[in-house]
């Protein structure tokens, strides 16, 4: 079992930045992937960014060039650096880990971008 705890969300003005963190209760060095998703009320949860075991990354088109996913295996933590934030980035952001064929989710952190 793996617990994931997100932090770093909050209220920011458009054009600002936030850095989200996802701390895992065990080592993430063996994770097949670590991901960030986001969800707004009434809509499905969408993939924002993914980092693979070889540190390859994938981004949603809507965040390319603005968001950066990274990992610190020594701290068992994955980050999402979000720059040039837009009101449409407002959502609950969730961390997901894929470890040995099982997906684990965090509880989410709210990001609100005001115009």
C-alpha positions in Angstrom: 0.0 0.0 0.0 1.2 3.5 -0.9 -0.1 6.8 0.5 0.2 9.9 -1.5 -0.2 13.4 0.0 -0.4 16.4 -2.3 0.3 19.9 -1.1 1.1 23.3 -2.5 -2.3 24.3 -3.9 -3.9 27.6 -3.3 -5.2 30.8 -4.8 -3.0 32.7 -7.3 -3.6 35.4 -9.8 -3.4 34.7 -13.6 0.2 34.8 -14.7 1.5 33.6 -11.4 3.1 30.3 -10.4 2.6 27.5 -8.0 4.6 24.3 -7.2 2.6 21.2 -6.2 4.2 18.4 -4.3 3.2 14.8 -4.0 4.9 12.9 -1.1 4.8 9.2 -1.1 4.9 6.9 1.9 7.4 4.6 0.3 10.1 4.7 -2.4 9.0 5.9 -5.8 12.2 4.9 -7.5 10.5 1.7 -8.7 7.4 3.4 -9.9 6.5 2.8 -13.5 5.2 6.3 -13.7 4.1 9.2 -11.5 1.4 11.5 -12.8 -0.6 14.6 -12.1 -4.3 14.8 -13.0 -6.8 17.6 -12.6 -10.6 17.7 -12.3 -13.3 20.3 -12.3 -16.8 19.8 -11.1 -18.9 17.7 -13.4 -16.0 16.7 -15.6 -13.7 13.8 -15.9 -10.3 13.6 -14.4 -7.7 14.5 -17.0 -4.0 13.8 -17.3 -1.8 16.8 -16.9 1.7 15.4 -16.8 3.5 12.1 -16.5 7.0 11.2 -15.6 8.3 7.7 -16.4 10.8 5.5 -14.6 13.4 6.6 -17.2 12.5 10.3 -16.4 10.8 10.7 -19.8 7.9 13.1 -19.5 4.5 13.6 -21.2 2.3 16.7 -21.0 -1.2 17.6 -22.0 -1.2 20.1 -24.9 -2.9 22.7 -22.7 0.0 22.9 -20.3 3.1 22.3 -22.5 5.7 25.0 -22.1 4.1 26.2 -18.8 4.2 23.1 -16.5 7.1 20.9 -15.5 6.9 17.6 -13.8 9.9 16.3 -11.9 10.8 13.8 -9.2 13.2 13.5 -6.3 13.6 9.8 -5.5 15.6 10.6 -2.4 12.6 12.5 -0.9 10.0 10.1 -2.5 8.4 13.2 -3.9 7.0 14.3 -7.3 6.6 18.0 -8.2 4.5 19.9 -10.6 5.9 23.4 -11.3 3.1 25.5 -12.8 4.0 28.8 -14.4 2.0 31.4 -16.4 -1.2 30.1 -14.8 -4.5 30.8 -16.4 -8.0 30.8 -14.9 -8.8 27.6 -16.9 -6.1 25.8 -14.9 -8.4 26.1 -11.9 -9.1 22.5 -10.7 -8.4 20.0 -8.0 -5.0 18.4 -8.8 -4.4 14.8 -8.0 -1.2 12.7 -7.9 -1.2 9.2 -9.1 1.5 6.5 -8.8 1.8 3.3 -10.9 3.8 0.8 -8.8 4.0 -2.9 -9.6 0.8 -2.8 -11.6 -1.3 -1.0 -9.1 -2.5 2.7 -9.3 -2.6 4.8 -6.1 -4.2 8.2 -5.8 -3.8 11.1 -3.5 -6.6 13.1 -2.0 -6.1 16.1 -4.2 -5.2 19.8 -3.7 -7.2 22.7 -4.9 -5.7 25.2 -7.3 -7.7 28.4 -8.0 -6.5 31.0 -10.6 -8.2 34.3 -10.5 -8.4 36.6 -13.5 
